[in-house]
């Protein structure tokens, strides 16, 4: 966190650090989508829009994620195959 001058607490978003570059909010989502298969790739064309606009949309989705996607009472346990993708 010190290396990239990032705060050590009080985050309101996720941050991706890849190839010594820092990606925040919508930029991080676009960068991650590039490496995923399936429907997440549909957001990549929106990366040409100004970050100020895409970050507003990111914040709107983040604020309303439970309305859009629902909320579970418990976390799903990853399958054996999925566990291999985590550190």
One Martini backbone bead per residue (centre of mass of N, CA, C, O) as a GRO file, in nm:
protein
   87
    1UNK     BB    1   0.058   0.064  -0.020
    2UNK     BB    2   0.301   0.253  -0.003
    3UNK     BB    3   0.412   0.220  -0.294
    4UNK     BB    4   0.109   0.351  -0.403
    5UNK     BB    5  -0.027   0.561  -0.213
    6UNK     BB    6  -0.228   0.402  -0.020
    7UNK     BB    7  -0.465   0.340   0.178
    8UNK     BB    8  -0.510   0.129   0.480
    9UNK     BB    9  -0.810   0.236   0.494
   10UNK     BB   10  -1.128   0.304   0.419
   11UNK     BB   11  -1.276   0.147   0.196
   12UNK     BB   12  -1.505   0.180  -0.112
   13UNK     BB   13  -1.325  -0.033  -0.272
   14UNK     BB   14  -1.149  -0.180  -0.520
   15UNK     BB   15  -0.810  -0.299  -0.584
   16UNK     BB   16  -0.581  -0.316  -0.857
   17UNK     BB   17  -0.263  -0.483  -0.896
   18UNK     BB   18  -0.088  -0.457  -1.215
   19UNK     BB   19   0.206  -0.420  -1.337
   20UNK     BB   20   0.245  -0.162  -1.142
   21UNK     BB   21  -0.065  -0.099  -1.149
   22UNK     BB   22  -0.344   0.109  -1.069
   23UNK     BB   23  -0.681   0.001  -1.001
   24UNK     BB   24  -1.007   0.157  -0.989
   25UNK     BB   25  -1.300   0.053  -0.986
   26UNK     BB   26  -1.382   0.049  -1.307
   27UNK     BB   27  -1.093  -0.014  -1.396
   28UNK     BB   28  -1.079  -0.284  -1.247
   29UNK     BB   29  -1.321  -0.418  -1.385
   30UNK     BB   30  -1.210  -0.406  -1.673
   31UNK     BB   31  -0.947  -0.561  -1.623
   32UNK     BB   32  -1.079  -0.822  -1.520
   33UNK     BB   33  -1.266  -0.881  -1.767
   34UNK     BB   34  -1.029  -0.952  -1.964
   35UNK     BB   35  -0.980  -1.240  -1.781
   36UNK     BB   36  -1.262  -1.332  -1.850
   37UNK     BB   37  -1.538  -1.529  -1.901
   38UNK     BB   38  -1.807  -1.430  -2.065
   39UNK     BB   39  -2.023  -1.178  -1.962
   40UNK     BB   40  -1.805  -0.967  -1.850
   41UNK     BB   41  -1.708  -0.869  -2.143
   42UNK     BB   42  -1.944  -0.654  -2.199
   43UNK     BB   43  -1.790  -0.404  -2.046
   44UNK     BB   44  -1.535  -0.322  -2.212
   45UNK     BB   45  -1.644  -0.097  -2.413
   46UNK     BB   46  -1.689   0.114  -2.166
   47UNK     BB   47  -1.377   0.199  -2.129
   48UNK     BB   48  -1.397   0.461  -2.325
   49UNK     BB   49  -1.512   0.605  -2.111
   50UNK     BB   50  -1.518   0.810  -1.871
   51UNK     BB   51  -1.429   0.759  -1.544
   52UNK     BB   52  -1.636   0.944  -1.413
   53UNK     BB   53  -1.879   0.784  -1.527
   54UNK     BB   54  -1.807   0.484  -1.453
   55UNK     BB   55  -1.787   0.543  -1.144
   56UNK     BB   56  -2.082   0.615  -1.103
   57UNK     BB   57  -2.189   0.340  -1.188
   58UNK     BB   58  -2.030   0.174  -0.990
   59UNK     BB   59  -2.153   0.306  -0.733
   60UNK     BB   60  -2.446   0.228  -0.795
   61UNK     BB   61  -2.406  -0.077  -0.796
   62UNK     BB   62  -2.271  -0.104  -0.517
   63UNK     BB   63  -2.512   0.021  -0.352
   64UNK     BB   64  -2.730  -0.198  -0.518
   65UNK     BB   65  -2.644  -0.507  -0.521
   66UNK     BB   66  -2.875  -0.645  -0.355
   67UNK     BB   67  -3.105  -0.564  -0.545
   68UNK     BB   68  -2.980  -0.695  -0.808
   69UNK     BB   69  -2.843  -0.988  -0.669
   70UNK     BB   70  -2.871  -1.026  -0.381
   71UNK     BB   71  -2.885  -1.209  -0.058
   72UNK     BB   72  -2.709  -1.406   0.158
   73UNK     BB   73  -2.674  -1.583   0.463
   74UNK     BB   74  -2.438  -1.740   0.312
   75UNK     BB   75  -2.155  -1.860   0.207
   76UNK     BB   76  -2.018  -2.011  -0.048
   77UNK     BB   77  -1.863  -2.303  -0.118
   78UNK     BB   78  -1.608  -2.390  -0.281
   79UNK     BB   79  -1.488  -2.573  -0.502
   80UNK     BB   80  -1.216  -2.746  -0.578
   81UNK     BB   81  -1.160  -2.586  -0.840
   82UNK     BB   82  -1.195  -2.298  -0.714
   83UNK     BB   83  -0.972  -2.312  -0.491
   84UNK     BB   84  -0.725  -2.294  -0.700
   85UNK     BB   85  -0.783  -1.963  -0.742
   86UNK     BB   86  -0.672  -1.930  -0.455
   87UNK     BB   87  -0.447  -1.824  -0.195
   0.00000   0.00000   0.00000
